[in-house]
Structure formats: C-alpha cells, structure tokens
C-alpha cells in the first residue's frame, strides 16, 4: 500500500509515506486532523493501537477505523467451519501423498477481531468518542458459496453501497467501520 501511495503521488504534493507500527507511531502528539486505520486493528494490540491513534489525533479530530465482524454468520462459518475443514483436507492430502503445492489448507491468520460494542468500549477507554458504526460487506452466503455467487454476479462490484448495512441487516456485515472523535477538553490547544 505504501508503494501504491508513492507511485500515485503527483510531483509537488506534500505526502510522506512511512512504514511503522500502529502501536508506536513516529508522529508528534496531536499531529493529525484525521486518522484512518483500515484493516489493521485486527492484526495489532487493539488497545495499544487506539491509544496511539488518540495520541496523534488533535483534539476535535476524527478517527475512522475498521474491524472484521466476528459475530457475522460469514465470519463464524469461515473461521469455525470452512478453514478447519480446509486444514483437515490438507492434512489428509499430505497423508495420501498429494504434492504440497496442490494441497488444500488455510494458514493461521493471527486475526483478533472484536465485536462492535467491545471496540466502542476500547475506543472510549482510549479517550475517543464513537460517533457512528456502519457494517459493510453484507453477505447472505457463507464460504465457499459466496465465492461461487460472486463469480456468477458482478453486480456487487458496480454497486458497493449495496453492501452497507444498518438496522436488521447489520448482523450480516462481515466487517464494520467506526467513526470516532477526540473530544476537545479545557486546556487543549490545537498545534
């Protein structure tokens, strides 16, 4: 992603690409008006990452973070049925002598996803105030049936907004996005 930013940055634009841990960012306190963390919290120490987001965000600033939804039917089927079955099939294929590059399998991902309510608590504990939660990638199918359906229908790519969920559909979202603000408190000064 950093390489993509560097490649698409026009000459003269003030953009600095930095690779760092979200749990220990090399930026000054209150340096940013907006912090966007997409697809990263589930691979980090969420509590420490959110403390850092709070630290680098100016008072009154906005944080936008995403998380996989561990309570969606899709994720439950993927993590507790589909991937274990692939690992089991790969194990059997190893026993019968299928070449390694032809075996099924699913590596351990290291994902530590938390439900939306817990992430809202973690944001609050870090000093951020959750404003809105939107679930996305609403999926009525579970693996591997979702992949088959997506091959037959490309409509979801032309209208990604159809994959957003609020109300009763939200529990079908495979991920969610939270918008939070760092409150302005007495004594805060904008850098």
N, C-alpha and C positions, 0 to 999 in steps of 0.2 A: 504494500500500500504506500509506503514511503517513496519507493521508486516511482510509482504512478504519479504521486504528487509532484515529484521533482520533474518528471517528463512533461507534465501538463502545465507547469507553471510558466507563464509568459515572462520574457525578459523584462526586467524593471519592476516586477511585482515584488512586494515585500513579504516573502514567505520563507520561513525557516523550517526545514524538515529535521526532526530529531527522533531518534530511537531511544526509548527509555522505559523503565518500569513504571506502571501507573501507581505503584505503591511508594515510589520515591522519585517524583518528577523533578527535573533540574530547572525549575522555574521559580521565580520570586513569589512571595506571598501576594495575593490579590492581583495577579498579573493579567488575568483574562476576564473579559465580559461574558464569554460563553465557553463552556467546556462540553465537548461531545465525546462520549465513550460508548461506541457501538461495538458489540461483540467481544468485549474484553473482560467485563466483570466476572463472568462465569469461569474464567481461567486465572483469576487473581484472588488474593485475600481481599474479599469484598469490603470488609470493614476498614482495612488499611487504605484501600484504593479510594473509598469515599471520603475518608479524612483528607487525603491528598487533593481530591477534587475540590473539597471545601477550602483548603488552604490556598490553592492557586486561583480560585474564583473570587472576584471582587465582591464586596457587599452589594447586594441588589442584582448580582449576575445570575445567569441561568445555566443549569446543568441539564443535559439531555443524555440519558443512559438507557441501555437496553439490557435485557436478560432473557435467556431461554425460559419458557414457562414449564416447570417440572410437573405441573398438575394437569396439563392438557392431555387428552386421550392419545394424541400423536406421540408426545414425548414418553408417556408411560409405556405405550406399545413398543416404541423404538428402543428404549433403554432396558426394559424388563422382559421383552419377548423377542423382538426382531434381532437385536445384536447378540443376545445369548444364543439364539438358535444358529446364527451365522458362525459364532465361535465353536459351537458343538459340531456343526457340519464340517468346519475346517479341521477340527480335531480328528473326526472320522476319516476325512480325506487324507490326512497325514498318515494315519494307521494303515490305510489301504494303498498308500504309495503315490497319491496324486502329487505331481511336482508342485513345489512351494508357490511358484508364480501363478498356478492355476487354482489354488485353494481358496475357498471362501474364508471369511473372517471379519472381525471388527476389532480394531485396537481399542484399548482403554483410552478414553478421551481426556480424562482429567477435569472434566466439566463439573463445576459445583454450582448448579443453578438453585435459586431460591424463589419461592412464591412471591407474588407481587406485594402482599401485605408485609412479609418479612423484609423485603427490600425497602419498602416505605419506612419501616421502623429503623433500618440501618441508615437510611438517608437522614432521618430525624436525629438519630444518635450522633451522626457526623456533623450536625448543625445546619442541614439543608431542609427546606420545607417542600415536600412533594406537592405539586400543583395539579397534575393530570397523569392518568395512566391510560394508555391505549394498547390494546392487544392487536397483534398483526399476524399475518400468515395463517389466517383462519382456514383450517383444514378439516374436512369431514371424513377424510380417509386416513388410514394408518399405514405404516410401511408393511410390505412393499407396494401395496395397492396405490398409494399416492403417486409413485413414480410411473406406474402404468397409465394412470389417468392423465398425468401431465404430458406424457408423450402423445396421447390422443388429442388433447385440447391445449392449444397455445393461448387461449383467451386470458388466462391469469397473467400472462406477461404483458398483454396490451392494456390491462386494467388492474394494476396492482392495488389501487384503492379499494377494490372489492375484497381484498384480503384483510382489511381492518375490521376489528370487532369491538363493539360496545354492547352493553345490555346482555341479553341472553347468549349471544354468540361469543362473547369474550372468552369463555372457558375453552373454546376450540382453538384459540390463538396459540401457535407453537412458540411465540415469543411475545414480549411486551416492551414498551417504551415508557419511560417515566420522565416527565419534565419537573424539575425542582429548582427552587431559587435559594440563594444565600440571602438571608434577611439582613436588612440594614439595622444596626443597633446603635444606640447612643455611643458616640465616641469613634465610630468607624469613619475613616476618611478614604475617599477614592484616590488611588495612586495616580 
